[in-house]
Amino acid sequence: TADEVSNQVVPMSWLGAQTDTPEPLPDTIPLVLFRAPCDFRAAATKALTEHGLRWQCAQEGEDLLTLRAAVKAKMGITALPVLQTYQGLNTLSPDLPSLPDMTVRLRRSESWTSKAKGRFTDMVDEVWRTFRHAPAA
């Protein structure tokens, strides 16, 4: 049997450290990025480059906790899909170029057998339903 695939289109947003007053963009924008290859990284750097904005990779990480910690420490800004509220981070100003929507794909292998498969599938389906019906930020 073929694997079941579920796609969800998710908007991306620029995120920075939570501050009381917005800070102006520096001449060279420091980025906190997932290690390459990464579609989020590629979308962020492409958007900046296409808009003639200089950037540098200030920090790389392999997981969301590392990226979030680096942004909270004001090492740079990042671009992430808007799947949740990221504690300690704020959406940044419209001075930055818009980012594309990303498609998140969930593939469920029919060959996977587990006592938790049914409950896990139900939980993921509920998360997608909730996300699809959530008001836009």
C-alpha positions in Angstrom: 0.0 0.0 0.0 1.1 3.6 -0.6 2.0 5.8 2.2 -0.6 8.4 3.2 0.6 12.0 2.7 -0.8 15.1 4.4 0.3 18.5 3.3 -0.2 21.8 5.2 0.7 25.2 3.9 2.3 27.3 6.6 3.3 31.0 6.4 6.8 32.0 7.5 7.7 35.0 9.6 10.8 36.9 10.6 11.4 36.6 14.4 13.6 38.5 16.7 14.2 38.9 20.5 11.4 40.2 22.5 12.2 43.8 23.3 10.3 46.9 24.5 11.3 49.0 21.6 12.0 47.8 18.1 15.6 48.2 16.9 16.6 49.5 13.5 18.0 47.0 11.0 21.8 46.9 10.9 23.6 47.3 7.6 24.4 43.6 7.7 21.6 41.5 9.1 22.8 38.8 11.5 20.9 35.6 10.9 20.3 32.6 13.2 19.7 29.7 10.9 19.3 25.9 10.8 22.3 24.2 9.2 22.1 23.7 5.4 20.4 22.1 3.6 17.2 23.7 5.0 14.3 25.2 3.2 13.7 27.8 5.9 17.3 29.0 5.7 17.1 29.1 1.9 13.9 31.1 1.9 15.3 33.6 4.4 18.6 34.2 2.6 17.0 34.3 -0.8 14.4 37.0 0.4 17.2 39.2 1.8 19.5 38.8 -1.2 16.7 39.5 -3.7 15.9 42.7 -1.8 19.5 43.9 -1.8 19.9 43.4 1.9 23.3 42.2 3.2 23.2 39.4 5.7 25.6 37.1 7.6 25.1 33.8 9.4 25.7 34.7 13.0 24.8 31.3 14.5 23.8 27.9 13.1 21.9 25.3 14.9 20.3 21.9 14.4 17.2 22.3 16.5 14.6 24.9 17.4 15.8 25.2 21.0 19.2 26.3 19.9 17.8 28.8 17.4 15.4 30.3 19.8 18.1 30.6 22.5 20.4 32.4 20.1 17.7 34.8 18.9 16.6 35.5 22.5 20.3 36.3 23.3 20.1 38.9 20.5 22.7 37.1 18.3 20.5 37.7 15.3 17.1 37.2 13.8 15.6 34.1 12.2 12.8 33.0 9.9 10.5 30.2 11.0 7.1 28.8 10.0 4.2 30.2 12.0 3.1 27.0 13.6 3.1 28.2 17.2 4.0 31.2 19.4 7.7 31.1 20.1 8.2 32.2 23.7 10.6 35.1 24.0 10.4 36.0 20.3 8.4 38.6 18.5 7.4 39.0 14.9 9.6 41.6 13.3 8.8 44.8 11.4 7.5 45.0 7.8 10.9 46.6 6.9 12.1 43.0 6.1 11.1 41.3 2.8 8.1 39.0 2.8 8.8 35.3 3.1 7.1 32.5 1.1 4.6 30.1 2.5 6.1 26.7 3.1 4.5 23.3 2.7 4.9 20.9 5.6 4.4 17.3 4.5 3.6 14.5 6.9 4.0 11.0 5.5 2.5 8.1 7.3 4.0 4.8 6.3 1.5 2.0 6.1 4.3 -0.4 7.1 4.8 1.3 10.5 3.3 -0.8 13.2 2.9 0.4 16.8 0.4 0.2 19.5 0.5 4.0 19.5 -0.1 4.4 15.8 -3.8 5.1 16.0 -3.5 7.6 18.9 -0.5 9.3 17.3 -2.4 9.6 14.0 -5.4 11.1 15.7 -3.3 13.6 17.6 -1.5 14.8 14.5 -4.8 15.1 12.6 -6.2 17.2 15.5 -3.2 19.5 15.4 -3.6 20.0 11.7 -7.3 20.7 12.0 -6.7 23.2 14.8 -4.0 24.9 12.8 -6.1 25.2 9.7 -9.0 26.8 11.6 -6.9 29.1 13.8 -7.3 32.8 13.1 -4.5 34.4 11.2 -1.9 36.1 13.4 
